[in-house]
Amino acid sequence: MIGIETKISIFKNYLLLRNGSYGDVMKDEIYSYFFEIEEEDISSNYHFLQHLNSSEEIENKVDFLVSKMIMHEHEDGIRNIIESYVEVE
C-alpha cells in the first residue's frame, strides 16, 4: 500500500501530464483546485485518495473527473463539479 504523500505526488504528476486535448484544460482546473487555491485544511482535500490503492486507480479517478467536467461544464461551475464527483467511487 502506498502512502498519502506518494499518492498526492502521483495525483499531481498525472495532472501535469499533457496529451494535447481539451482534457488538459480540465486537468489545469483540477490542479488549481487542489494545489493553488489555499484552504484552511488543505489535507482534507486529499481524503478521496485514501480509497485509491495504485497509480492506475488514481489516474482512472482523474480521467473520470475530467470526463464529468467536460460533460457537465455547461450546467454547473467547475468547482461544484469537482466537489460533486471527487467522492464518487
N, CA, C and O atoms as CSV, one atom per row, in Angstrom:
chain,resi,resn,atom,element,x,y,z
A,1,MET,N,N,0.846,-1.184,0.000
A,1,MET,CA,C,0.000,0.000,0.000
A,1,MET,C,C,0.887,1.241,0.000
A,1,MET,O,O,1.867,1.319,0.741
A,2,ILE,N,N,0.533,2.200,-0.833
A,2,ILE,CA,C,1.342,3.412,-0.928
A,2,ILE,C,C,0.809,4.483,0.018
A,2,ILE,O,O,-0.393,4.566,0.267
A,3,GLY,N,N,1.715,5.294,0.537
A,3,GLY,CA,C,1.354,6.338,1.494
A,3,GLY,C,C,0.687,7.527,0.827
A,3,GLY,O,O,0.743,7.684,-0.393
A,4,ILE,N,N,0.057,8.358,1.638
A,4,ILE,CA,C,-0.701,9.506,1.132
A,4,ILE,C,C,0.201,10.494,0.396
A,4,ILE,O,O,-0.218,11.071,-0.607
A,5,GLU,N,N,1.418,10.700,0.870
A,5,GLU,CA,C,2.311,11.638,0.186
A,5,GLU,C,C,2.667,11.151,-1.210
A,5,GLU,O,O,2.757,11.946,-2.146
A,6,THR,N,N,2.870,9.851,-1.350
A,6,THR,CA,C,3.143,9.271,-2.669
A,6,THR,C,C,1.913,9.395,-3.551
A,6,THR,O,O,2.030,9.717,-4.734
A,7,LYS,N,N,0.749,9.145,-2.999
A,7,LYS,CA,C,-0.496,9.277,-3.762
A,7,LYS,C,C,-0.684,10.707,-4.245
A,7,LYS,O,O,-1.079,10.925,-5.391
A,8,ILE,N,N,-0.409,11.681,-3.389
A,8,ILE,CA,C,-0.535,13.091,-3.779
A,8,ILE,C,C,0.448,13.400,-4.906
A,8,ILE,O,O,0.102,14.111,-5.850
A,9,SER,N,N,1.655,12.877,-4.816
A,9,SER,CA,C,2.663,13.088,-5.857
A,9,SER,C,C,2.218,12.481,-7.190
A,9,SER,O,O,2.353,13.115,-8.237
A,10,ILE,N,N,1.694,11.271,-7.152
A,10,ILE,CA,C,1.178,10.621,-8.368
A,10,ILE,C,C,0.040,11.451,-8.945
A,10,ILE,O,O,-0.001,11.698,-10.150
A,11,PHE,N,N,-0.874,11.878,-8.100
A,11,PHE,CA,C,-2.017,12.699,-8.498
A,11,PHE,C,C,-1.543,13.983,-9.178
A,11,PHE,O,O,-2.013,14.330,-10.261
A,12,LYS,N,N,-0.622,14.674,-8.543
A,12,LYS,CA,C,-0.101,15.939,-9.066
A,12,LYS,C,C,0.607,15.728,-10.403
A,12,LYS,O,O,0.370,16.473,-11.354
A,13,ASN,N,N,1.465,14.726,-10.479
A,13,ASN,CA,C,2.204,14.460,-11.721
A,13,ASN,C,C,1.278,14.079,-12.867
A,13,ASN,O,O,1.516,14.467,-14.011
A,14,TYR,N,N,0.231,13.329,-12.573
A,14,TYR,CA,C,-0.707,12.954,-13.635
A,14,TYR,C,C,-1.484,14.168,-14.132
A,14,TYR,O,O,-1.788,14.270,-15.320
A,15,LEU,N,N,-1.804,15.081,-13.231
A,15,LEU,CA,C,-2.480,16.308,-13.650
A,15,LEU,C,C,-1.591,17.156,-14.560
A,15,LEU,O,O,-2.091,17.875,-15.425
A,16,LEU,N,N,-0.295,17.072,-14.367
A,16,LEU,CA,C,0.648,17.856,-15.173
A,16,LEU,C,C,0.993,17.181,-16.501
A,16,LEU,O,O,1.595,17.811,-17.370
A,17,LEU,N,N,0.625,15.922,-16.671
A,17,LEU,CA,C,0.877,15.182,-17.905
A,17,LEU,C,C,-0.055,15.698,-18.999
A,17,LEU,O,O,-1.264,15.792,-18.786
A,18,ARG,N,N,0.484,16.027,-20.142
A,18,ARG,CA,C,-0.292,16.603,-21.243
A,18,ARG,C,C,-0.437,15.622,-22.394
A,18,ARG,O,O,0.470,14.842,-22.685
A,19,ASN,N,N,-1.609,15.675,-23.051
A,19,ASN,CA,C,-1.806,14.847,-24.239
A,19,ASN,C,C,-2.373,15.650,-25.414
A,19,ASN,O,O,-2.754,15.074,-26.433
A,20,GLY,N,N,-2.429,16.977,-25.272
A,20,GLY,CA,C,-2.851,17.825,-26.380
A,20,GLY,C,C,-4.341,17.861,-26.625
A,20,GLY,O,O,-4.769,18.182,-27.733
A,21,SER,N,N,-5.144,17.542,-25.628
A,21,SER,CA,C,-6.596,17.551,-25.799
A,21,SER,C,C,-7.240,18.585,-24.864
A,21,SER,O,O,-6.574,19.196,-24.029
A,22,TYR,N,N,-8.532,18.757,-25.031
A,22,TYR,CA,C,-9.282,19.663,-24.166
A,22,TYR,C,C,-9.232,19.203,-22.709
A,22,TYR,O,O,-9.389,20.010,-21.793
A,23,GLY,N,N,-9.016,17.928,-22.505
A,23,GLY,CA,C,-8.883,17.395,-21.153
A,23,GLY,C,C,-7.748,18.050,-20.379
A,23,GLY,O,O,-7.793,18.117,-19.150
A,24,ASP,N,N,-6.723,18.536,-21.092
A,24,ASP,CA,C,-5.617,19.232,-20.432
A,24,ASP,C,C,-6.112,20.488,-19.716
A,24,ASP,O,O,-5.613,20.831,-18.645
A,25,VAL,N,N,-7.079,21.164,-20.299
A,25,VAL,CA,C,-7.661,22.357,-19.672
A,25,VAL,C,C,-8.371,21.968,-18.378
A,25,VAL,O,O,-8.278,22.673,-17.373
A,26,MET,N,N,-9.072,20.851,-18.411
A,26,MET,CA,C,-9.760,20.381,-17.218
A,26,MET,C,C,-8.762,19.941,-16.148
A,26,MET,O,O,-8.979,20.170,-14.958
A,27,LYS,N,N,-7.672,19.310,-16.575
A,27,LYS,CA,C,-6.626,18.937,-15.620
A,27,LYS,C,C,-6.051,20.180,-14.947
A,27,LYS,O,O,-5.745,20.162,-13.755
A,28,ASP,N,N,-5.904,21.267,-15.721
A,28,ASP,CA,C,-5.420,22.529,-15.146
A,28,ASP,C,C,-6.384,23.036,-14.074
A,28,ASP,O,O,-5.957,23.543,-13.037
A,29,GLU,N,N,-7.671,22.898,-14.330
A,29,GLU,CA,C,-8.681,23.323,-13.360
A,29,GLU,C,C,-8.588,22.487,-12.076
A,29,GLU,O,O,-8.668,23.020,-10.969
A,30,ILE,N,N,-8.422,21.190,-12.242
A,30,ILE,CA,C,-8.292,20.305,-11.081
A,30,ILE,C,C,-7.017,20.651,-10.314
A,30,ILE,O,O,-7.020,20.711,-9.085
A,31,TYR,N,N,-5.933,20.877,-11.047
A,31,TYR,CA,C,-4.668,21.242,-10.414
A,31,TYR,C,C,-4.835,22.521,-9.590
A,31,TYR,O,O,-4.385,22.596,-8.447
A,32,SER,N,N,-5.474,23.505,-10.172
A,32,SER,CA,C,-5.704,24.770,-9.453
A,32,SER,C,C,-6.530,24.540,-8.198
A,32,SER,O,O,-6.232,25.096,-7.141
A,33,TYR,N,N,-7.557,23.728,-8.314
A,33,TYR,CA,C,-8.433,23.452,-7.177
A,33,TYR,C,C,-7.662,22.820,-6.023
A,33,TYR,O,O,-7.845,23.206,-4.868
A,34,PHE,N,N,-6.814,21.865,-6.327
A,34,PHE,CA,C,-6.132,21.118,-5.270
A,34,PHE,C,C,-4.788,21.700,-4.847
A,34,PHE,O,O,-4.387,21.534,-3.695
A,35,PHE,N,N,-4.081,22.379,-5.753
A,35,PHE,CA,C,-2.711,22.779,-5.441
A,35,PHE,C,C,-2.463,24.284,-5.426
A,35,PHE,O,O,-1.417,24.719,-4.945
A,36,GLU,N,N,-3.389,25.090,-5.938
A,36,GLU,CA,C,-3.145,26.521,-5.987
A,36,GLU,C,C,-4.095,27.327,-5.106
A,36,GLU,O,O,-3.739,28.411,-4.645
A,37,ILE,N,N,-5.275,26.820,-4.873
A,37,ILE,CA,C,-6.241,27.526,-4.041
A,37,ILE,C,C,-5.956,27.177,-2.590
A,37,ILE,O,O,-6.020,26.013,-2.193
A,38,GLU,N,N,-5.646,28.184,-1.816
A,38,GLU,CA,C,-5.324,27.942,-0.412
A,38,GLU,C,C,-6.603,27.765,0.386
A,38,GLU,O,O,-7.532,28.568,0.297
A,39,GLU,N,N,-6.629,26.712,1.154
A,39,GLU,CA,C,-7.764,26.405,2.018
A,39,GLU,C,C,-7.253,26.275,3.445
A,39,GLU,O,O,-6.058,26.090,3.671
A,40,GLU,N,N,-8.159,26.374,4.398
A,40,GLU,CA,C,-7.771,26.229,5.798
A,40,GLU,C,C,-7.107,24.890,6.062
A,40,GLU,O,O,-6.008,24.838,6.614
A,41,ASP,N,N,-7.759,23.822,5.675
A,41,ASP,CA,C,-7.234,22.480,5.932
A,41,ASP,C,C,-7.031,21.769,4.603
A,41,ASP,O,O,-7.864,20.964,4.187
A,42,ILE,N,N,-5.931,22.068,3.945
A,42,ILE,CA,C,-5.668,21.524,2.623
A,42,ILE,C,C,-5.590,19.999,2.633
A,42,ILE,O,O,-5.919,19.363,1.632
A,43,SER,N,N,-5.163,19.406,3.741
A,43,SER,CA,C,-5.053,17.948,3.799
A,43,SER,C,C,-6.407,17.265,3.644
A,43,SER,O,O,-6.476,16.125,3.184
A,44,SER,N,N,-7.471,17.944,4.018
A,44,SER,CA,C,-8.802,17.347,3.874
A,44,SER,C,C,-9.205,17.229,2.408
A,44,SER,O,O,-10.116,16.471,2.077
A,45,ASN,N,N,-8.537,17.971,1.531
A,45,ASN,CA,C,-8.842,17.892,0.102
A,45,ASN,C,C,-8.431,16.556,-0.511
A,45,ASN,O,O,-8.937,16.172,-1.565
A,46,TYR,N,N,-7.529,15.862,0.138
A,46,TYR,CA,C,-6.989,14.639,-0.436
A,46,TYR,C,C,-7.563,13.369,0.177
A,46,TYR,O,O,-7.049,12.280,-0.078
A,47,HIS,N,N,-8.610,13.484,0.974
A,47,HIS,CA,C,-9.158,12.302,1.630
A,47,HIS,C,C,-9.646,11.254,0.638
A,47,HIS,O,O,-9.646,10.066,0.960
A,48,PHE,N,N,-10.059,11.658,-0.553
A,48,PHE,CA,C,-10.527,10.684,-1.542
A,48,PHE,C,C,-9.400,9.768,-2.015
A,48,PHE,O,O,-9.657,8.657,-2.477
A,49,LEU,N,N,-8.145,10.233,-1.901
A,49,LEU,CA,C,-7.014,9.412,-2.327
A,49,LEU,C,C,-6.799,8.206,-1.421
A,49,LEU,O,O,-6.195,7.219,-1.840
A,50,GLN,N,N,-7.278,8.273,-0.202
A,50,GLN,CA,C,-7.090,7.160,0.719
A,50,GLN,C,C,-7.761,5.885,0.230
A,50,GLN,O,O,-7.342,4.783,0.586
A,51,HIS,N,N,-8.805,6.030,-0.587
A,51,HIS,CA,C,-9.536,4.872,-1.095
A,51,HIS,C,C,-8.933,4.313,-2.378
A,51,HIS,O,O,-9.383,3.286,-2.884
A,52,LEU,N,N,-7.916,4.989,-2.900
A,52,LEU,CA,C,-7.273,4.563,-4.138
A,52,LEU,C,C,-5.933,3.916,-3.794
A,52,LEU,O,O,-5.150,4.481,-3.030
A,53,ASN,N,N,-5.667,2.745,-4.349
A,53,ASN,CA,C,-4.528,1.950,-3.900
A,53,ASN,C,C,-3.397,1.790,-4.905
A,53,ASN,O,O,-2.428,1.084,-4.626
A,54,SER,N,N,-3.496,2.429,-6.068
A,54,SER,CA,C,-2.423,2.306,-7.053
A,54,SER,C,C,-2.400,3.550,-7.937
A,54,SER,O,O,-3.344,4.340,-7.952
A,55,SER,N,N,-1.310,3.703,-8.666
A,55,SER,CA,C,-1.237,4.840,-9.589
A,55,SER,C,C,-2.310,4.709,-10.670
A,55,SER,O,O,-2.857,5.712,-11.127
A,56,GLU,N,N,-2.607,3.490,-11.075
A,56,GLU,CA,C,-3.654,3.272,-12.079
A,56,GLU,C,C,-5.018,3.743,-11.565
A,56,GLU,O,O,-5.772,4.373,-12.308
A,57,GLU,N,N,-5.337,3.448,-10.326
A,57,GLU,CA,C,-6.612,3.885,-9.755
A,57,GLU,C,C,-6.668,5.418,-9.661
A,57,GLU,O,O,-7.715,6.017,-9.905
A,58,ILE,N,N,-5.557,6.038,-9.312
A,58,ILE,CA,C,-5.511,7.498,-9.222
A,58,ILE,C,C,-5.697,8.109,-10.610
A,58,ILE,O,O,-6.461,9.061,-10.770
A,59,GLU,N,N,-5.008,7.574,-11.605
A,59,GLU,CA,C,-5.144,8.067,-12.977
A,59,GLU,C,C,-6.569,7.869,-13.493
A,59,GLU,O,O,-7.112,8.745,-14.165
A,60,ASN,N,N,-7.172,6.726,-13.182
A,60,ASN,CA,C,-8.556,6.471,-13.592
A,60,ASN,C,C,-9.513,7.473,-12.943
A,60,ASN,O,O,-10.465,7.926,-13.578
A,61,LYS,N,N,-9.260,7.815,-11.685
A,61,LYS,CA,C,-10.102,8.789,-10.989
A,61,LYS,C,C,-9.994,10.159,-11.661
A,61,LYS,O,O,-11.001,10.843,-11.848
A,62,VAL,N,N,-8.776,10.555,-12.021
A,62,VAL,CA,C,-8.586,11.833,-12.717
A,62,VAL,C,C,-9.308,11.802,-14.059
A,62,VAL,O,O,-10.012,12.752,-14.401
A,63,ASP,N,N,-9.145,10.733,-14.818
A,63,ASP,CA,C,-9.805,10.625,-16.120
A,63,ASP,C,C,-11.321,10.662,-15.974
A,63,ASP,O,O,-12.006,11.293,-16.778
A,64,PHE,N,N,-11.841,9.998,-14.964
A,64,PHE,CA,C,-13.280,10.018,-14.677
A,64,PHE,C,C,-13.737,11.447,-14.392
A,64,PHE,O,O,-14.743,11.905,-14.935
A,65,LEU,N,N,-12.998,12.139,-13.546
A,65,LEU,CA,C,-13.346,13.502,-13.182
A,65,LEU,C,C,-13.275,14.432,-14.390
A,65,LEU,O,O,-14.154,15.274,-14.575
A,66,VAL,N,N,-12.251,14.290,-15.203
A,66,VAL,CA,C,-12.117,15.107,-16.412
A,66,VAL,C,C,-13.314,14.880,-17.333
A,66,VAL,O,O,-13.866,15.841,-17.868
A,67,SER,N,N,-13.719,13.640,-17.524
A,67,SER,CA,C,-14.857,13.360,-18.409
A,67,SER,C,C,-16.144,13.970,-17.859
A,67,SER,O,O,-16.952,14.497,-18.624
A,68,LYS,N,N,-16.345,13.904,-16.547
A,68,LYS,CA,C,-17.543,14.506,-15.949
A,68,LYS,C,C,-17.519,16.024,-16.078
A,68,LYS,O,O,-18.556,16.650,-16.298
A,69,MET,N,N,-16.338,16.614,-15.943
A,69,MET,CA,C,-16.216,18.064,-16.082
A,69,MET,C,C,-16.556,18.493,-17.507
A,69,MET,O,O,-17.269,19.477,-17.704
A,70,ILE,N,N,-16.057,17.769,-18.492
A,70,ILE,CA,C,-16.341,18.098,-19.890
A,70,ILE,C,C,-17.826,17.936,-20.178
A,70,ILE,O,O,-18.416,18.768,-20.866
A,71,MET,N,N,-18.436,16.877,-19.661
A,71,MET,CA,C,-19.860,16.619,-19.913
A,71,MET,C,C,-20.765,17.639,-19.246
A,71,MET,O,O,-21.825,17.959,-19.786
A,72,HIS,N,N,-20.377,18.161,-18.083
A,72,HIS,CA,C,-21.297,18.977,-17.289
A,72,HIS,C,C,-20.876,20.427,-17.109
A,72,HIS,O,O,-21.541,21.164,-16.382
A,73,GLU,N,N,-19.778,20.869,-17.755
A,73,GLU,CA,C,-19.300,22.222,-17.514
A,73,GLU,C,C,-20.311,23.290,-17.929
A,73,GLU,O,O,-20.295,24.389,-17.375
A,74,HIS,N,N,-21.176,23.000,-18.876
A,74,HIS,CA,C,-22.181,23.964,-19.304
A,74,HIS,C,C,-23.358,24.036,-18.322
A,74,HIS,O,O,-24.168,24.960,-18.396
A,75,GLU,N,N,-23.456,23.070,-17.407
A,75,GLU,CA,C,-24.562,23.008,-16.459
A,75,GLU,C,C,-24.226,23.596,-15.089
A,75,GLU,O,O,-25.115,24.063,-14.378
A,76,ASP,N,N,-22.946,23.574,-14.721
A,76,ASP,CA,C,-22.558,23.957,-13.366
A,76,ASP,C,C,-21.133,24.477,-13.379
A,76,ASP,O,O,-20.414,24.314,-14.365
A,77,GLY,N,N,-20.729,25.095,-12.295
A,77,GLY,CA,C,-19.370,25.588,-12.174
A,77,GLY,C,C,-18.380,24.444,-12.005
A,77,GLY,O,O,-18.706,23.402,-11.437
A,78,ILE,N,N,-17.178,24.651,-12.502
A,78,ILE,CA,C,-16.138,23.630,-12.440
A,78,ILE,C,C,-15.882,23.192,-11.003
A,78,ILE,O,O,-15.751,21.999,-10.731
A,79,ARG,N,N,-15.810,24.136,-10.099
A,79,ARG,CA,C,-15.559,23.815,-8.682
A,79,ARG,C,C,-16.648,22.892,-8.131
A,79,ARG,O,O,-16.345,21.932,-7.423
A,80,ASN,N,N,-17.903,23.176,-8.447
A,80,ASN,CA,C,-19.009,22.332,-7.986
A,80,ASN,C,C,-18.929,20.927,-8.576
A,80,ASN,O,O,-19.237,19.946,-7.899
A,81,ILE,N,N,-18.520,20.835,-9.824
A,81,ILE,CA,C,-18.399,19.522,-10.464
A,81,ILE,C,C,-17.296,18.713,-9.780
A,81,ILE,O,O,-17.471,17.530,-9.487
A,82,ILE,N,N,-16.161,19.363,-9.531
A,82,ILE,CA,C,-15.063,18.672,-8.848
A,82,ILE,C,C,-15.546,18.156,-7.506
A,82,ILE,O,O,-15.334,16.992,-7.167
A,83,GLU,N,N,-16.195,19.023,-6.741
A,83,GLU,CA,C,-16.663,18.625,-5.404
A,83,GLU,C,C,-17.715,17.534,-5.475
A,83,GLU,O,O,-17.767,16.676,-4.593
A,84,SER,N,N,-18.550,17.544,-6.493
A,84,SER,CA,C,-19.598,16.533,-6.630
A,84,SER,C,C,-19.058,15.160,-6.974
A,84,SER,O,O,-19.551,14.151,-6.471
A,85,TYR,N,N,-18.052,15.115,-7.825
A,85,TYR,CA,C,-17.585,13.833,-8.352
A,85,TYR,C,C,-16.326,13.301,-7.694
A,85,TYR,O,O,-15.974,12.143,-7.915
A,86,VAL,N,N,-15.646,14.087,-6.908
A,86,VAL,CA,C,-14.395,13.601,-6.316
A,86,VAL,C,C,-14.662,12.458,-5.341
A,86,VAL,O,O,-13.775,11.634,-5.113
A,87,GLU,N,N,-15.838,12.388,-4.771
A,87,GLU,CA,C,-16.175,11.318,-3.824
A,87,GLU,C,C,-16.813,10.103,-4.484
A,87,GLU,O,O,-16.922,9.056,-3.847
A,88,VAL,N,N,-17.236,10.211,-5.740
A,88,VAL,CA,C,-17.907,9.099,-6.400
A,88,VAL,C,C,-16.899,7.997,-6.662
A,88,VAL,O,O,-15.838,8.237,-7.239
A,89,GLU,N,N,-17.225,6.819,-6.247
A,89,GLU,CA,C,-16.321,5.670,-6.444
A,89,GLU,C,C,-16.766,4.851,-7.625
A,89,GLU,O,O,-16.137,3.845,-7.952
